[in-house]
Amino acid sequence: MNEDDNKKLGKRIKQARQEAGMSQKELARRVERTQGVISTVENGLSTIDAPDLPRWAVALGKPVMYFYLGEGLDDAQQRAAAALSLLPPEKLEVVLQMLEGMALTVQQG
């Protein structure tokens, strides 16, 4: 991720944490990190490893895609993101590859 991506992700993490009424200390406890890590992520100075993002999403009560997509998702996008967040991480990549293949087929057809 580049610096702008880190800042966007950090902003979304902070927004989700505040919406959940959670302190940095509480989020740190839930994701088994230090409060300092939470702060550096929220400020865009560091990022979250992709395999760890589902744990953060669960702790914050958000679908994983919430952290990648911009605000203003329509209902169908929110449903899709929520459905994907329910998948175990080891199955997510397979499902995403299937979805990408289907999307390319529909786009070409």
Protein Blocks (a to p, Z undefined) as FASTA:
>chain_A
ZZklmmmmmmmmmmmmmmnopafklmmmmnopafklmmmmmnopaccdfklmmmmmmmno
pafklmmpcehiafklmmmmmmmmmpcfklmmmmmmmmmmmmmmmmmZZ
